Amino acid sequence: MRLWKRYHTPATVDEALSLLAQYAGQAHVVAGGTDLLVDMRAESAPEPHEALVDVSHIAEMRQIRAEDGAICVGASVTHTQIVESALLAHEATCLVEGCGVIGGPQVRNVGTLGGNVAHALPAADGTTALVALDAEAEIVQGGARQWVPMAALFAGAGQSALDHGRDLIIRFRFARANPGEASAFKRVMRPQGVALPILGCAVWLRLDSAREVIEAARVTLAPVAPVPQRIPAVEAALTGQPATADTVGAALRAADGLRLRTSKYRATAEYRREMAAVLLRRALTAAIQRARTGQVTPEHAEK
Ligand SMILES: Cc1cc2nc3c(=O)[nH]c(=O)nc-3n(C[C@H](O)[C@H](O)[C@H](O)COP(=O)(O)OP(=O)(O)OC[C@H]3O[C@@H](n4cnc5c(N)ncnc54)[C@H](O)[C@@H]3O)c2cc1C
């Protein structure tokens, strides 16, 4: 079955944008294709798509680098590149751990961070980590290139706020990790058949100079809503409190009130509630330990 009529591989962002403009919304952006091609095969459209514009060869979108006190990760960076980045292991441990559990090696070798976010599923692992890192995205939307918060990218479950026939995510950025700051990601999934994430949890926190008190915390559990979001009640239970097991216990109690959904293919709400406590405890304990010692070794996926 033919899925598209023309396939373009632009080398620059400008070239990609001018191709998209040329097709006036009739082309579709593609990166690794691990989500898009599954969707295209499933929709069985009567006519092939006019064109695909492949952004995975654009050098500007494939870079991971430190810039002006921030870390920038291009939208076309693959999950494997992220897992193998020594810079990200230290600066964004939860992102390395989140991308490290996506699919298997074949999916991680071609699947990209931009595609993970643009596909807009609330349980997406790279997205969950970026939200805990308080990341921003550089996008081109309606012809304007601008930085926006992550929240501006989502319109609903599986619904991006971007038009994938016209707009682009170029890259993401988040603050560098200062001493006393660390993050962690934990996930539980159903390993049988198609691997379906049941619940993911990303935590970022900052300890005070004595490494005893949690000065700031950002916590994401996913999926808990149609769009990715942080959990303010849990963050409030952590902020300004001693970095102890009692405080972690209080954070778990604060998560008790979350309205988690039963999903036919993934898990019941009751199971998810129990797992939320398990993941939160593990992620918080790991992040506190990392922030206290400065020792960071991401948990890696199998190669
Ligand atoms: C077997 C399998 C297992 C998987 N397991 C997981 C998992 O465990 N966890 C998880 O989170 N995901 C998983 N996925 C989903 C998928 O691999 C990831 O979401 C991946 O990151 C998507 O990236 P991609 O480059 O392949 O996106 P593509 O399929 O190329 O694109 C996805 C969507 O994003 C748009 N897009 C891509 N790049 C851009 C850009 N720069 N700007 C604007 N729009 C863009 C495309 O137009 C398309 O609509 C799995 C997929 C498969 C097939």
Ligand as a Chemical Component Dictionary entry (heavy atoms), coordinates in Angstrom:
data_LIG
# 
_chem_comp.id                   LIG 
_chem_comp.type                 NON-POLYMER 
_chem_comp.pdbx_formal_charge   0 
_chem_comp.three_letter_code    LIG 
# 
loop_
_chem_comp_atom.comp_id 
_chem_comp_atom.atom_id 
_chem_comp_atom.alt_atom_id 
_chem_comp_atom.type_symbol 
_chem_comp_atom.charge 
_chem_comp_atom.model_Cartn_x 
_chem_comp_atom.model_Cartn_y 
_chem_comp_atom.model_Cartn_z 
_chem_comp_atom.pdbx_ordinal 
LIG C1  C1  C 0 6.945  -0.646 19.269 1  
LIG C2  C2  C 0 6.831  0.755  19.803 2  
LIG C3  C3  C 0 7.051  0.990  21.159 3  
LIG C4  C4  C 0 6.941  2.283  21.676 4  
LIG N1  N1  N 0 7.166  2.467  23.017 5  
LIG C5  C5  C 0 7.051  3.700  23.535 6  
LIG C6  C6  C 0 7.284  3.900  24.929 7  
LIG O1  O1  O 0 7.594  2.977  25.679 8  
LIG N2  N2  N 0 7.146  5.165  25.421 9  
LIG C7  C7  C 0 6.822  6.222  24.618 10 
LIG O2  O2  O 0 6.737  7.341  25.112 11 
LIG N3  N3  N 0 6.600  6.052  23.286 12 
LIG C8  C8  C 0 6.710  4.837  22.723 13 
LIG N4  N4  N 0 6.493  4.652  21.377 14 
LIG C9  C9  C 0 6.079  5.785  20.559 15 
LIG C10 C10 C 0 7.212  6.457  19.708 16 
LIG O3  O3  O 0 8.280  5.590  19.441 17 
LIG C11 C11 C 0 7.779  7.704  20.370 18 
LIG O4  O4  O 0 6.740  8.587  20.715 19 
LIG C12 C12 C 0 8.792  8.423  19.455 20 
LIG O5  O5  O 0 9.515  9.327  20.240 21 
LIG C13 C13 C 0 8.132  9.180  18.317 22 
LIG O6  O6  O 0 9.153  9.859  17.614 23 
LIG P1  P1  P 0 9.287  9.739  16.028 24 
LIG O7  O7  O 0 10.484 10.554 15.658 25 
LIG O8  O8  O 0 9.270  8.352  15.574 26 
LIG O9  O9  O 0 7.949  10.495 15.587 27 
LIG P2  P2  P 0 7.187  10.397 14.181 28 
LIG O10 O10 O 0 6.428  9.134  14.132 29 
LIG O11 O11 O 0 8.104  10.704 13.062 30 
LIG O12 O12 O 0 6.177  11.629 14.358 31 
LIG C14 C14 C 0 5.150  11.596 15.326 32 
LIG C15 C15 C 0 4.296  12.853 15.180 33 
LIG O13 O13 O 0 5.088  13.984 15.535 34 
LIG C16 C16 C 0 5.176  14.911 14.446 35 
LIG N5  N5  N 0 6.534  15.439 14.499 36 
LIG C17 C17 C 0 7.693  14.731 14.554 37 
LIG N6  N6  N 0 8.729  15.567 14.684 38 
LIG C18 C18 C 0 8.228  16.827 14.697 39 
LIG C19 C19 C 0 8.812  18.122 14.828 40 
LIG N7  N7  N 0 10.152 18.322 14.968 41 
LIG N8  N8  N 0 7.987  19.194 14.809 42 
LIG C20 C20 C 0 6.638  19.034 14.673 43 
LIG N9  N9  N 0 6.033  17.838 14.573 44 
LIG C21 C21 C 0 6.828  16.749 14.577 45 
LIG C22 C22 C 0 4.843  14.125 13.193 46 
LIG O14 O14 O 0 4.268  14.948 12.199 47 
LIG C23 C23 C 0 3.846  13.111 13.715 48 
LIG O15 O15 O 0 2.553  13.668 13.749 49 
LIG C24 C24 C 0 6.604  3.372  20.817 50 
LIG C25 C25 C 0 6.397  3.133  19.445 51 
LIG C26 C26 C 0 6.510  1.855  18.929 52 
LIG C27 C27 C 0 6.280  1.635  17.468 53 
# 
loop_
_chem_comp_bond.comp_id 
_chem_comp_bond.atom_id_1 
_chem_comp_bond.atom_id_2 
_chem_comp_bond.value_order 
_chem_comp_bond.pdbx_ordinal 
LIG C1  C2  SING 1  
LIG C2  C3  SING 2  
LIG C2  C26 DOUB 3  
LIG C3  C4  DOUB 4  
LIG C4  N1  SING 5  
LIG C4  C24 SING 6  
LIG N1  C5  DOUB 7  
LIG C5  C6  SING 8  
LIG C5  C8  SING 9  
LIG C6  O1  DOUB 10 
LIG C6  N2  SING 11 
LIG N2  C7  SING 12 
LIG C7  O2  DOUB 13 
LIG C7  N3  SING 14 
LIG N3  C8  DOUB 15 
LIG C8  N4  SING 16 
LIG N4  C9  SING 17 
LIG N4  C24 SING 18 
LIG C9  C10 SING 19 
LIG C10 O3  SING 20 
LIG C10 C11 SING 21 
LIG C11 O4  SING 22 
LIG C11 C12 SING 23 
LIG C12 O5  SING 24 
LIG C12 C13 SING 25 
LIG C13 O6  SING 26 
LIG O6  P1  SING 27 
LIG P1  O7  DOUB 28 
LIG P1  O8  SING 29 
LIG P1  O9  SING 30 
LIG O9  P2  SING 31 
LIG P2  O10 DOUB 32 
LIG P2  O11 SING 33 
LIG P2  O12 SING 34 
LIG O12 C14 SING 35 
LIG C14 C15 SING 36 
LIG C15 O13 SING 37 
LIG C15 C23 SING 38 
LIG O13 C16 SING 39 
LIG C16 N5  SING 40 
LIG C16 C22 SING 41 
LIG N5  C17 SING 42 
LIG N5  C21 SING 43 
LIG C17 N6  DOUB 44 
LIG N6  C18 SING 45 
LIG C18 C19 SING 46 
LIG C18 C21 DOUB 47 
LIG C19 N7  SING 48 
LIG C19 N8  DOUB 49 
LIG N8  C20 SING 50 
LIG C20 N9  DOUB 51 
LIG N9  C21 SING 52 
LIG C22 O14 SING 53 
LIG C22 C23 SING 54 
LIG C23 O15 SING 55 
LIG C24 C25 DOUB 56 
LIG C25 C26 SING 57 
LIG C26 C27 SING 58 
# 
